[in-house]
Amino acid sequence: MNGDIRAGVIDVHAHWLPRDLLPLPPGNPLGGMNDRDGELFLGDVPLSFPTTAMTDIDTIVADTLKAGLGARVISAPPFAFPVHAPAEADDYIAAYNEQLAHAVSRTEGTLVGLGLVRLDDADAARRELTRLAAAEGIAGIAVPPVVDGRSYDRGVPRQILGIAAELGLSVLVHPMQLPRAEWDHHYLVNLIGNPVESTTAVAGVLLGGVLEEFPGLRICFVHGGGCAPALLGRWGHGWRTRDDVRRGSSRPPAESFGLLYFDTITHDPGALALLRAHASPDRIVCGSDYPFDMAQPDPVGFPLAHGIDAATLEANGRRFLGLTTANHG
């Protein structure tokens, strides 16, 4: 990443979208985002937070400092991932990334950006990733866990991880709330769907040998990696006993698991403890999911109260972003 950031704990998981891009990318089935008397809606569904918390950089900076953070990494909300009509989304992607670079550049190191990229065309992705790698204040990209029924163990999505690793860009994997009939009530599309999507991507990366092919890849899975920490033993058993599980990777999943980054949004001390039991201590980073209602309301206090100190969170966040030294000026 070009440029440095403020000292202190880094929240790697927060969201921003400029007002002119609230309609969302071409082909989006959700009806676009819109402001109604200062509150943000997704189609006709209220999102339960002020529009400025998603769109106004000054508001986000103020909320970042109020939360006791040194810096915050902002990326598009998952509704804005250009996956529904990707061949028509180049202008949207370019507009987002250009405005993101401009927005973070005026925050004196308080905000860092993760851009958007097409996931259906490796050549188009390389062009955009190359531009992002040269932009000040941009550390990488945010992507969904599943694209057209595939994850990151094959196809164009896997190629994009390789390009990101080659260019030194970080990758944040954020679920999209993919609909399923059995999740059409109780907000299960989020409460179950989001962790399951993330878990699918973690499994694809581990069992697909992605980190063996791209050892320099910095990739973070939000919401504590979903269900992955609880399933790692099962995956390991399958890897040891079944040829079809072992075929794509040369080392057991627990070994590669220690190379992945995870944020601290588990909403449960026991779940955080389980994540810490399996993940490397230098790969757990602070997350908030600001400004959504499912956010961790005290992103610094929660991990500090459960055994992860602020210096570790800062160092891990900087490592994920490709930074190595703190700026205490």
Buried (B, 14 or more C-beta within 10 A) or exposed (E): BEBBBBBBBBBBBBBBBBBEBBBBBBEBEEBBBBBEEEEBBBEEEEBEBBBBBBBBBEBBBEBBBEBBBBBBBBBBBBBBBBBBEBEEBBEBBBBBBEBBBBBBBEBEBBBBBBBBBBBBBBEBBBBBBEBBBEBEBBBBBBBBBBBEEBBBBEBBBBBBBBBBBBBBBBBBBBBBBBEEEEBEEEEBBBEBBBBBBBBBBBBBBBBBBBBBEBEEBBBBBBBBBBBBBBBBEEBBEBBEEEEEBBEBBEEBBBBBBEBBBBBBBBEEEEBBEBBBEBBBEEBBBBBBBBBBEEBBEEBBEBBBEBEBEBEBBBBBBBBBBBBEEBBEE
